Amino acid sequence: MSIDKATLPGGALSGFVASAVEYMMDAGQRNVLFMDVLRRRGDQYREHAAQTAPHVLHYAAELIVDGRTLDEPVNYALVRIIPPKDVEIDLDRRPFIVVDPRAGHGPGIGGFKADSEIGVAMKAGHPCYFIGFLPEPMPGQTIERIARAEALFIEKVISLHPKADGKPCVIGNCQAGWAVMILASLRPELFGPTIIAGAPLAYWAGVHGKYPMRYSGGLLGGSWLTALTSDLGAGKFDGAWLVQNFESQNPSNTLWTKQYNVYSKVDTEAERYLEFERWWGGHVNLNAEEIQFIVDELFVGNNLAAGRIRMSDGQPVDLRNIRSPIVVFCSKGDNITPPQQALDWILDLYADVDEIRAYAQTIVYTVHENVGHLGIFVSGGIAKKEHAEFSSNIDLIDILPPGLYEATFEAKGTDTTNVDVAVGQWVMRCEARTLDDIRAMGGNSPEDERRFAAAKRVSEINLAAYQKFLQPWIKGMVTPQVAELMRGLHPLRLQYEAFSSQNPLMSAVKSLAEQVNEDRKQVSTGNPFVAFQEQVSKQIVHALDIWRDSQEALSEATFLAVYGSPALQAAVGIDPQSAPSRPQEMSAAHREMLDRRIAELKSRIGEGGLREAAIRGLLYVGSARGMVDERSLEALRNVRRSNSGARLTLTEFKMLVRDQFFMLLLDQEGALTAIPKLLPDDASARQAAFAAIGEVLSASAAISGEAAKRLKRIAELFGIDVDEVSAMSSNIATFDPKAKAS
């Protein structure tokens, strides 16, 4: 729209001109300051790359184990996080170990700022450790060797906290998530609760119209290109290619928004931008064997959940072997690891929730509505909410009876029951779910599964052809010096180098920026040209998003058409009429162990005392609600503190809860009718135990409906008059007396 200045009144014209001059002055200064930010970014990149152990940890750390010194050396290390002076750590509390992803970037993102996974865990009083890595892999390093090293790291942490009330809680972010799951399946005795944040475990999963990254392997012809890239790197895979792959998923942010946000707010956003870019530009290398395993076994092969991965000694990787609770944190806004890729491994492994229980597994998941992939473990808001609640309530998660749960978070308010009992600003509860709740999020059809199976076979064929006909020639031509030169010429590295102070054209930018800062004149917020600038920016973002959407739609259509071809599927050995495989059959050894365990539990239903009877009654009543929240756990802690008898450790208490839960599951009526046999003759002891049950149940909500009916039955089994106990103790003041008539 053009403006005819001749038609403007004199005052309006002068105002227009003044606004234009003001905007041009500000824009010119912003250009200088923005170029100086890019110069600082380039210099920061060079300084970071020159460090022996570059990282972005916000906290000081003490080296505990250097993986390079192990019998099978790796470029990983275990460090202890030194808490700030204002943070009090209880050394007898369960340690937290954060494992950062080695997916192209350097380490430290889990402790990137005060409001981080490490920060909130320390604020909750837990000792914290961090497993990071160096930029260059050790010769011969493999994924299996790293797993063995990380097992040694966890053993070391356990040895440093012999009195800890529980095994370490291990957090695996992104790529580290599947690595932690592999290790937990191989060494389940080392792990406490395991938190998997933004980690892909079911690599083919997704829904049409979203998350096209899962099609990349098939569209590129499989993993032969991974092998070629490693060979061009003289046996090393440049992590910058992984970072570029992430950036290509959101071109409007990569090409425009990230830079424009700094340019438009250069006076306030520069430091935040530089802080993030220090990590984003810290590229690391992987050995060819490492990346080939990742692509072949995981991203293209989808072998993890299927149990088709085996270690060098023949030991299978079976995620059903994991005995500690698994917490899966994912988001609908994550285009790298959507909820289906984070959760559908559960559908691959189990036919129903009873089968999850048969493996004594506890799986808790939470799905954020919109946060992106990096926000899952970088966002301060996520750290202060989800990660803070996980840290504060890790004991609740650890003692949950086996099954499938969804963790939900409710903001505390004046009407929240027992508001002072819940820690922080949120109340976390774990609500029972079924596999249908996961299926409802969407997933692959049988036709989709055949397409991905065909892509896997094509990848195997192409890789074999490359290894036979081309790889010997490539390896013979590429020397380490040539590989290093090509790494330096990678586009992502060049964008940092080109704007650093090493560029002679940037020599004047620093002095110009200093002059601008001395005479900075910011444009007023009401300037019409600022609004026009914002509108232009939105149009650029919109155009790039349209381009992205069209490319994604084309990619999906191409993949579905090519690999959906019955002729191609038949040619590579895929039956065009085949159906997806059922969840893995339970092994004969596990079935035998399960039968023995069932027989043992049934034989012990009549054994125990008041403690067993109280826990059994609590589980019976509480299961009617289908959920547990943190207020109930705090009430249970209060009961344990006030109990003058012998205290159970958390591990012992967890086993007690699980035994009583399974007894109710196997023979509910028999377990209930056996309760009177477990109770002492002392009426006051029975009353106190029953009051404790009421205290725990009423901590989160009024006891009513089915829960009230069940509580009435427990009262009868305990030989207690409900009205008398209600009047005597405020612990069950919320018990609904109307349920007595039911």
C-alpha positions in Angstrom: 0.0 0.0 0.0 1.5 3.3 -1.1 1.1 6.6 0.8 0.6 9.8 -1.2 2.5 12.3 1.0 0.9 15.2 -0.8 -2.4 14.3 0.7 -1.1 14.3 4.2 -1.6 17.4 6.4 1.6 19.1 7.4 1.6 17.8 10.9 0.9 14.2 9.8 3.6 14.4 7.2 6.2 15.6 9.7 5.2 12.9 12.1 5.5 10.3 9.3 9.0 11.6 8.4 10.0 11.7 12.1 8.9 8.0 12.5 10.8 7.0 9.4 14.0 8.7 10.6 13.6 7.3 14.1 13.1 3.8 12.7 16.0 4.0 10.2 18.3 5.2 13.0 17.3 2.3 15.2 17.5 -0.2 12.3 21.0 0.9 11.4 22.1 0.5 14.9 20.5 -2.8 15.3 22.2 -4.1 12.2 25.6 -3.2 13.7 24.7 -4.8 17.0 23.3 -7.9 15.3 26.5 -8.3 13.3 28.5 -7.9 16.5 26.4 -10.7 18.1 27.3 -12.9 15.1 31.0 -12.0 15.6 30.8 -12.9 19.2 29.0 -16.1 18.3 31.8 -17.1 15.9 34.5 -16.3 18.5 32.6 -18.2 21.1 32.4 -21.2 18.7 36.2 -21.2 18.2 36.9 -20.9 21.9 34.5 -23.7 22.8 35.9 -26.0 20.1 39.5 -25.3 21.4 38.6 -26.7 24.8 39.6 -30.2 25.8 36.3 -30.9 27.5 33.8 -28.4 26.2 30.4 -28.4 27.9 27.6 -26.0 28.8 27.0 -27.1 32.4 25.7 -24.2 34.6 27.3 -25.9 37.6 30.8 -26.7 38.8 31.7 -30.4 38.6 34.2 -32.8 40.1 35.6 -35.7 37.9 34.8 -39.1 39.4 35.6 -41.5 36.6 37.4 -40.8 33.3 36.2 -43.3 30.7 39.4 -43.0 28.8 41.2 -44.8 31.6 39.0 -47.9 31.5 40.1 -51.2 30.2 37.8 -50.6 27.3 38.3 -46.8 26.9 35.4 -44.5 25.9 35.2 -40.7 25.6 32.6 -40.6 28.4 33.1 -39.4 31.9 31.2 -39.4 35.2 31.3 -36.1 37.2 29.7 -35.1 40.5 27.8 -31.9 40.4 28.9 -29.5 43.1 25.8 -27.9 44.6 25.6 -24.1 45.0 26.1 -22.7 48.5 22.4 -22.0 48.9 21.3 -25.6 48.1 21.3 -28.3 50.8 21.9 -31.9 49.7 21.0 -34.9 51.8 23.6 -37.5 50.9 21.3 -40.3 52.1 18.7 -39.4 49.5 18.5 -41.3 46.2 21.2 -39.9 43.8 20.2 -38.5 40.4 22.3 -39.3 37.3 21.7 -37.2 34.2 22.9 -38.7 30.9 23.1 -36.2 28.1 22.5 -37.0 24.4 25.4 -37.5 22.1 23.3 -36.6 19.0 25.6 -34.1 17.3 26.0 -31.6 20.1 28.3 -31.5 23.1 27.3 -32.3 26.7 25.6 -30.2 29.4 22.1 -29.5 28.2 20.6 -31.3 31.2 22.3 -28.8 33.5 22.2 -25.8 31.1 20.7 -23.4 33.6 19.6 -23.2 37.2 16.1 -24.2 36.2 17.1 -27.5 34.7 16.9 -31.3 35.4 20.0 -31.1 37.5 18.9 -27.9 39.2 15.5 -29.1 40.3 16.9 -32.5 41.5 19.4 -30.7 43.7 16.7 -28.3 45.0 14.8 -31.4 46.0 17.8 -32.4 48.1 19.2 -35.2 45.9 22.9 -35.6 45.1 23.5 -35.2 41.4 25.9 -36.8 38.9 26.3 -36.2 35.2 27.5 -38.5 32.5 29.0 -36.4 29.6 31.5 -37.0 26.8 34.4 -35.5 24.8 34.2 -34.3 21.2 36.3 -37.2 19.8 35.4 -40.9 20.2 38.1 -43.3 21.4 39.4 -45.8 18.8 37.3 -48.9 18.6 34.5 -47.3 20.7 31.1 -48.9 20.1 27.6 -48.4 21.6 28.0 -51.7 23.6 31.3 -50.5 25.0 29.7 -47.2 26.1 26.9 -49.2 27.8 29.5 -51.2 29.8 31.2 -48.0 30.8 28.0 -46.4 31.9 27.3 -49.4 34.0 30.6 -48.9 35.8 29.7 -45.3 36.3 26.4 -46.2 38.0 28.1 -48.8 40.1 30.5 -46.1 41.3 27.6 -43.8 42.2 25.9 -46.6 44.2 29.2 -47.2 46.1 29.4 -43.5 47.0 26.0 -43.6 48.6 25.7 -46.9 50.5 23.0 -45.6 52.8 20.9 -44.0 50.0 17.2 -44.9 50.3 17.0 -46.4 46.8 19.0 -47.0 43.7 19.9 -44.0 41.5 17.3 -42.2 39.4 18.7 -42.1 35.9 17.6 -39.4 33.4 18.2 -40.1 29.7 17.6 -37.2 27.3 16.9 -37.8 23.6 19.5 -40.2 22.3 20.6 -41.0 25.8 17.1 -42.2 26.5 17.3 -45.3 24.3 20.9 -45.9 25.5 19.8 -45.9 29.1 16.9 -48.2 28.3 19.3 -50.7 26.7 21.6 -50.6 29.7 18.6 -50.9 32.1 17.5 -54.0 30.3 21.0 -55.6 30.5 21.7 -54.5 34.1 18.3 -54.0 35.8 19.8 -54.3 39.3 21.6 -51.0 39.0 18.6 -48.8 38.4 16.1 -46.9 40.4 13.3 -45.0 38.5 14.4 -44.2 34.9 13.2 -40.9 33.3 13.3 -40.9 29.5 12.8 -37.4 28.1 12.1 -36.9 24.4 13.6 -40.3 23.6 12.6 -42.3 20.5 12.0 -46.0 21.2 9.5 -47.0 18.5 11.1 -45.6 15.4 8.5 -46.4 12.7 5.6 -45.0 14.7 3.6 -41.9 13.9 0.5 -40.6 12.2 -0.1 -39.5 8.6 0.3 -35.8 8.0 2.8 -35.3 10.9 6.4 -36.1 11.9 7.9 -36.9 8.4 11.4 -37.4 9.9 10.6 -41.1 10.3 10.4 -41.4 6.4 14.0 -40.1 6.0 15.7 -43.4 6.0 13.5 -44.8 3.3 13.6 -41.7 1.1 17.5 -41.7 1.2 17.6 -45.4 0.3 18.6 -46.6 3.7 21.8 -46.5 5.8 24.3 -46.7 2.9 24.5 -42.9 3.0 25.5 -43.1 6.7 28.3 -45.5 5.8 29.4 -43.2 3.0 29.5 -40.2 5.3 31.5 -42.1 7.9 34.0 -43.2 5.2 34.3 -39.7 3.9 35.2 -38.8 7.6 38.0 -41.5 7.6 36.0 -43.7 10.0 34.3 -40.8 11.9 30.8 -39.5 11.5 30.5 -35.7 11.8 27.8 -34.8 14.3 27.1 -31.6 12.4 25.1 -33.7 9.9 22.8 -34.7 12.7 22.4 -31.1 13.8 21.6 -30.1 10.2 19.0 -32.8 10.0 17.3 -31.4 13.1 17.4 -27.9 11.6 15.8 -29.0 8.4 12.7 -30.0 10.3 11.8 -26.4 11.0 13.2 -24.1 8.2 11.3 -21.0 9.3 13.0 -21.1 12.6 16.4 -22.1 11.2 16.5 -19.6 8.4 14.6 -16.7 9.9 12.9 -16.7 13.3 16.0 -17.5 15.5 18.0 -14.8 13.9 15.2 -12.3 13.6 14.3 -12.6 17.2 17.8 -11.5 18.1 17.9 -8.7 15.5 14.5 -7.3 16.6 15.4 -7.5 20.3 19.1 -7.2 20.1 19.3 -5.1 23.3 17.8 -7.9 25.5 18.2 -11.2 23.6 21.9 -11.3 22.7 23.1 -13.1 25.8 20.3 -15.7 25.8 21.0 -16.4 22.1 24.8 -16.7 22.6 24.2 -19.0 25.6 22.2 -21.4 23.5 24.4 -21.2 20.4 27.4 -22.2 22.5 25.7 -25.6 22.9 24.0 -25.8 19.5 27.3 -25.2 17.7 29.4 -27.6 19.8 29.5 -30.4 17.3 31.0 -33.7 18.2 32.0 -36.8 16.2 31.0 -40.5 16.4 32.8 -43.6 15.3 31.5 -45.2 12.2 30.5 -48.3 14.1 28.5 -46.2 16.6 26.4 -44.3 14.0 25.9 -47.4 11.9 24.5 -49.3 14.9 22.1 -46.4 15.6 20.8 -46.1 12.1 20.7 -49.8 11.2 19.4 -51.2 14.5 17.2 -48.3 15.6 16.1 -45.7 13.1 15.7 -47.9 10.0 15.6 -51.4 11.6 13.3 -50.6 14.5 14.9 -53.5 16.3 14.9 -52.2 19.9 11.3 -52.9 21.0 11.2 -56.0 18.8 14.0 -57.6 20.9 16.2 -58.2 17.8 19.3 -56.5 19.2 21.9 -58.7 20.7 25.2 -57.9 22.5 28.5 -59.4 21.4 28.1 -62.2 23.9 24.7 -63.1 22.5 22.7 -61.5 25.3 19.4 -60.1 23.9 18.2 -56.6 24.7 14.7 -57.1 26.1 13.1 -54.0 27.5 10.8 -56.3 29.5 13.8 -57.1 31.7 13.7 -53.6 33.2 12.5 -53.8 36.8 12.6 -50.2 37.9 9.8 -47.7 37.1 10.1 -46.1 33.7 8.9 -42.5 33.3 8.4 -41.4 29.7 8.1 -37.7 29.1 7.1 -36.6 25.6 5.1 -33.9 23.8 2.6 -33.4 21.0 4.7 -30.4 19.8 7.9 -32.6 19.4 8.5 -33.1 15.7 11.7 -35.1 16.4 10.2 -37.6 18.9 6.4 -37.5 18.8 4.4 -39.3 21.4 4.0 -42.4 19.2 7.7 -42.9 18.9 8.1 -42.3 22.6 5.3 -44.7 23.7 4.4 -47.3 21.0 7.2 -49.6 22.2 4.7 -50.5 25.0 2.3 -51.7 22.3 5.1 -53.7 20.7 6.0 -55.5 23.9 2.7 -56.1 25.7 -0.7 -57.3 24.8 -2.4 -55.6 27.8 -1.7 -54.1 31.2 -1.9 -57.5 32.9 1.2 -58.5 30.9 3.0 -55.4 32.0 2.2 -56.5 35.6 3.4 -60.0 34.8 6.8 -58.5 34.2 6.5 -56.5 37.4 7.0 -53.3 35.4 5.7 -49.8 36.3 5.4 -47.4 33.4 4.4 -43.8 33.9 4.0 -41.4 31.0 3.1 -37.8 30.6 2.3 -36.0 27.3 2.9 -32.2 27.1 0.5 -30.4 24.7 2.9 -28.1 22.8 6.5 -27.9 23.9 9.1 -28.7 21.3 11.8 -31.3 21.3 14.5 -29.2 23.0 12.1 -27.7 25.4 11.5 -31.1 27.0 14.9 -30.9 28.6 15.9 -27.2 28.1 12.8 -25.1 29.0 12.9 -23.5 32.4 9.1 -23.8 32.6 9.3 -27.5 32.0 12.0 -27.8 34.6 10.0 -26.0 37.2 6.9 -28.0 36.5 7.3 -31.6 35.2 10.9 -32.2 36.1 10.6 -30.6 39.5 7.5 -32.8 40.3 9.3 -35.9 39.1 12.3 -35.1 41.3 10.2 -34.2 44.4 8.0 -37.3 44.0 10.4 -39.9 42.7 9.7 -42.1 45.8 6.0 -42.1 44.9 6.8 -43.3 41.4 9.2 -45.9 42.8 6.5 -47.5 45.1 3.7 -47.5 42.6 2.2 -51.0 42.0 3.1 -52.4 38.6 1.0 -51.2 35.7 0.6 -48.3 33.3 -0.1 -44.8 34.5 -0.3 -41.3 33.2 1.2 -38.5 35.3 -1.0 -35.4 35.4 -0.3 -32.0 37.0 -2.8 -29.8 38.6 -2.0 -26.2 39.6 -2.4 -25.7 43.3 -5.2 -23.3 44.4 -7.0 -22.1 47.4 -9.6 -24.9 47.0 -6.9 -27.7 46.7 -7.4 -30.3 49.4 -4.4 -30.3 51.8 -2.7 -27.7 49.7 0.3 -27.4 52.1 1.1 -31.1 51.8 2.0 -30.9 48.1 5.5 -29.6 47.2 5.9 -26.7 44.8 3.1 -25.1 42.7 1.6 -28.3 41.3 0.0 -31.5 42.5 1.2 -34.6 40.6 -1.0 -37.6 40.4 -0.5 -40.9 38.6 -3.7 -42.2 37.0 -4.2 -45.8 35.9 -4.3 -46.2 32.1 -4.7 -49.1 29.6 -3.0 -49.7 26.2 -6.1 -48.3 24.5 -5.2 -44.9 25.9 -1.9 -45.1 24.0 -3.6 -46.5 20.8 -6.0 -43.5 20.9 -3.0 -41.2 20.1 -2.8 -42.8 16.7 -0.3 -45.1 15.0 0.5 -47.2 12.0 -1.9 -49.4 10.1 -0.8 -52.8 8.9 -0.1 -51.2 5.5 2.3 -48.7 7.1 4.1 -51.4 8.9 4.7 -53.3 5.6 6.0 -50.1 4.1 8.6 -49.6 6.8 9.5 -53.3 6.7 10.1 -52.9 2.9 12.3 -49.7 3.5 14.3 -51.7 6.0 15.0 -54.5 3.5 15.9 -52.0 0.8 18.3 -50.4 3.2 20.0 -53.7 3.9 20.3 -54.4 0.2 21.7 -51.0 -0.6 24.2 -51.1 2.3 25.5 -54.5 1.2 25.9 -53.2 -2.4 27.8 -50.1 -1.2 30.0 -52.1 1.2 30.9 -54.5 -1.6 31.4 -52.2 -4.6 32.1 -48.7 -3.4 33.4 -48.7 0.2 36.9 -50.1 -0.5 37.5 -47.4 -3.1 36.2 -44.5 -0.8 38.3 -45.7 2.2 41.4 -45.9 0.0 41.0 -42.3 -1.2 40.1 -40.5 2.1 43.0 -39.7 4.5 42.5 -38.3 8.0 43.7 -35.0 6.7 41.2 -34.9 3.9 38.4 -35.8 6.3 39.4 -33.0 8.7 39.3 -30.5 5.8 35.9 -31.6 4.8 34.6 -31.4 8.4 35.9 -27.8 8.5 34.0 -27.0 5.3 30.7 -28.2 6.6 28.0 -25.5 6.1 27.1 -25.4 9.8 30.7 -24.8 10.8 31.3 -22.2 8.1 28.4 -20.1 9.3 30.2 -19.7 12.6 33.7 -19.2 11.2 32.6 -16.7 8.5 31.4 -14.2 11.1 34.2 -14.7 13.7 37.0 -12.2 14.2 39.2 -14.3 12.0 37.3 -12.8 9.1 39.1 -9.5 8.2 35.7 -7.9 7.1 34.5 -8.3 10.7 37.4 -6.4 12.3 35.5 -3.1 12.2 32.3 -4.5 13.7 33.4 -4.6 17.3 34.5 -0.9 17.4 31.3 0.1 15.5 29.2 -1.8 18.1 31.0 -0.1 20.9 30.2 3.3 19.4 26.6 2.3 18.8 26.1 1.3 22.4 27.4 4.6 23.6 24.8 6.5 21.6 22.0 3.9 21.4 18.6 5.3 20.4 15.9 2.6 20.5 12.8 3.1 18.4 9.5 3.7 20.3 7.2 0.7 20.5 4.4 2.6 18.8 6.4 3.4 15.7 4.4 2.3 12.6 7.5 1.0 10.9 8.1 -1.5 13.7 4.6 -2.9 13.2 5.3 -3.1 9.4 8.6 -4.9 10.2 6.8 -7.5 12.4 4.2 -8.0 9.6 6.9 -8.7 7.1 8.6 -11.2 9.5 5.3 -13.0 9.9 4.8 -13.2 6.2 8.3 -14.7 5.8 7.6 -17.3 8.5 4.3 -18.1 6.9 5.9 -18.6 3.4 8.6 -20.8 4.9 6.1 -22.9 6.8 4.0 -23.4 3.6 7.2 -24.5 1.8 8.0 -26.9 4.7 4.4 -28.3 4.7 4.5 -28.9 1.0 7.9 -30.6 1.2 6.7 -32.8 4.1 3.5 -33.7 2.2 5.6 -34.6 -0.9 8.0 -36.7 1.2 5.2 -38.6 2.9 3.3 -39.2 -0.4 6.6 -40.4 -2.0 7.4 -42.8 0.8 3.9 -44.2 1.0 3.7 -44.7 -2.8 7.2 -46.2 -3.3 7.3 -48.5 -0.3 3.6 -49.3 -0.5 4.1 -50.9 -3.9 3.1 -54.6 -3.8 5.7 -55.3 -6.5 8.5 -53.7 -4.4 7.4 -55.4 -1.3 7.3 -58.8 -3.0 10.7 -58.1 -4.6 12.4 -57.6 -1.2 10.6 -60.5 0.5 7.7 -58.7 2.3 4.4 -60.5 2.0 1.9 -57.8 0.8 -0.8 -59.4 2.9 1.1 -59.8 6.1 -0.1 -58.4 9.3 2.0 -56.7 12.0 3.6 -59.1 14.4 2.0 -59.6 17.8 3.9 -58.6 20.9 6.8 -60.9 21.7 5.8 -64.2 23.3 6.8 -64.6 27.0 9.8 -66.8 27.2 9.5 -70.2 28.8 12.0 -69.2 31.5 10.0 -66.1 32.4 6.7 -68.1 32.4 8.3 -70.7 34.8 9.6 -67.9 37.1 6.2 -66.3 37.0 4.4 -69.5 37.9 6.8 -70.0 40.9 6.2 -66.4 42.0 2.4 -66.8 41.8 2.5 -70.0 43.8 4.8 -68.3 46.4 2.5 -65.3 46.8 -0.6 -67.4 47.1 1.0 -69.5 49.8 1.8 -66.3 51.8 -1.6 -64.6 51.7 -2.2 -65.7 55.3 1.2 -64.6 56.5 2.3 -61.3 58.0 1.0 -58.9 60.6 -0.6 -55.5 61.1 1.7 -53.8 58.6 0.8 -56.2 55.8 -2.9 -56.0 56.7 -2.8 -52.2 56.6 -1.1 -52.0 53.3 -3.4 -54.6 51.8 -6.4 -52.7 53.0 -5.0 -49.4 51.7 -4.4 -50.9 48.3 -7.8 -52.4 48.1 -9.6 -49.2 48.9 -7.2 -47.0 46.9 -7.4 -49.1 43.7 -11.1 -48.0 43.4 -9.9 -44.5 42.6 -7.5 -45.6 39.9 -5.0 -42.9 40.8 -2.5 -41.9 43.5 -1.1 -38.4 44.0 1.7 -36.9 46.0 -0.4 -35.8 48.9 -1.2 -39.5 49.7 2.5 -40.3 49.7 3.3 -37.4 52.1 0.5 -38.7 54.4 2.1 -42.1 54.2 5.4 -40.6 55.1 3.8 -39.0 58.1 2.4 -42.3 59.2 5.9 -43.9 58.9 7.5 -41.1 60.9 5.0 -41.5 63.7 5.3 -45.3 63.7 7.5 -46.3 66.7 8.1 -49.7 65.3 11.0 -50.9 63.2 11.3 -48.7 60.1 11.4 -50.2 56.7 13.8 -48.9 54.0 12.2 -47.6 50.9 13.2 -50.7 49.0 11.7 -53.0 51.7 8.5 -50.9 51.7 8.3 -51.1 47.9 8.6 -54.9 48.0 5.9 -55.0 50.7 3.5 -52.9 48.6 4.2 -55.0 45.5 3.6 -58.3 47.4 0.3 -57.1 48.8 -0.7 -55.7 45.4 -0.1 -59.0 43.6 -1.9 -60.9 46.3 -5.0 -58.8 45.8 -4.6 -59.2 42.0 -4.3 -63.0 42.2 -7.0 -63.7 44.8 -8.7 -60.6 46.0 -11.4 -62.3 48.1 -8.9 -64.7 49.6 -6.5 -61.8 50.4 -9.3 -59.8 52.1 -10.7 -62.6 54.1 -7.3 -63.4 55.5 -6.9 -59.9 56.9 -8.4 -60.7 60.4 -5.8 -63.4 60.8 -3.0 -60.9 60.4 -4.3 -58.4 63.0 -3.2 -58.3 66.6 -5.6 -58.6 69.5 -4.8 -55.1 70.6 -7.9 -53.0 69.6 -6.0 -49.7 69.9 -3.3 -50.9 67.4 -6.0 -51.9 65.0 -7.7 -48.6 65.4 -4.5 -46.7 64.8 -3.7 -48.7 61.6 -7.2 -48.1 60.3 -6.9 -44.4 61.1 -3.7 -44.3 59.2 -5.4 -45.8 56.2 -8.0 -43.1 56.4 -5.3 -40.4 56.7 -3.6 -41.5 53.5 -6.8 -41.9 51.5 -8.3 -38.6 52.6 -5.1 -36.6 51.9 -6.0 -36.1 48.3 -9.8 -36.2 48.2 -12.9 -37.1 50.1 -13.5 -40.8 50.5 -16.8 -41.5 48.7 -18.4 -43.8 46.2 -16.8 -47.1 45.6 -13.8 -46.2 47.8 -16.1 -45.5 50.7 -17.8 -48.9 50.3 -14.5 -50.6 50.3 -13.3 -48.7 53.3 -16.4 -49.9 55.1 -15.5 -53.5 54.4 -11.9 -52.9 55.6 -13.4 -51.4 58.8 -15.4 -54.5 59.3 -12.4 -56.8 58.7 -10.4 -54.7 61.2 -13.3 -55.1 63.7 -13.8 -51.4 64.0 -17.0 -49.3 64.2 -16.7 -46.7 61.5 -18.7 -44.0 63.3 -16.7 -44.5 66.5 -13.4 -44.1 64.6 -14.6 -41.2 62.5 -15.6 -39.3 65.7 -12.3 -40.3 67.4 -9.9 -39.3 64.7 -9.8 -36.4 62.2 -7.6 -38.6 60.1 -10.8 -40.0 58.3 -13.0 -36.9 58.8 -13.7 -36.9 55.1 -15.1 -40.4 55.1 -18.6 -40.3 53.6 -21.0 -41.8 56.1 -23.7 -42.1 53.5 -21.8 -45.0 52.0 -22.6 -47.0 55.1 -26.1 -47.6 53.8 -24.9 -48.8 50.4 
